[in-house]
Amino acid sequence: MKKLILSAVMLIGLSTASIASDHIYATNFAKPDLSLKAMKNLKFIVSAFNIDAKSILILKDDEGTVLYKTAVTNEDYSKVFDLSSLPDGDYRLILSTGSENTVKAFKIETSTTRVVSNL
């Protein structure tokens, strides 16, 4: 009888450990999320979530020139970038996780607004 109870307890323990480890692996398959939010004066908040430990954040211009590159070591990343020194043009922010690239394209352009005043 003791052997039967001991076997049942061991079986329950092993199946619980198996379920727990399956859950850990499933959470690591979350797709990386990259967002870019504009602020005033050409400042942007770059946020990335669900990142692998070996991820790289890259800013490129329309010719493919790398303007900024950094290793991202945290699972969640957030930083303010001042892009006011960049000329008008098309740019790409790339989050490379080794097997997958997430790309956010944006454009910097100067516009002039004309208004009538003193009416």
WOBELFEN-V152844 format. One record per pair of residues at least 6 apart in sequence whose ideal C-beta (glycine too) atoms are under 6 Angstrom apart, sorted by the first residue. I is the first residue (numbers start at 1). J is the second residue. Records with the same first field share a line. If there is no record, write none. Layout:
I->J  J
This chain:
30->50
32->50  51  95  97  102
33->49  50
34->48  95  102  104
35->47
36->44  46  93  104
37->45
38->44
41->84
42->83  84
43->80  82
44->81
45->80
46->79  81
47->78
48->77  95
49->76
51->72  75
52->97
54->98
55->72  97
56->71  96
57->70  72  95
58->66  69  94
59->67  68  93
60->66  92
61->89  91
62->89  90
86->108
88->108  109  110
90->107
91->106
92->103  105
93->104
94->101  103
95->102
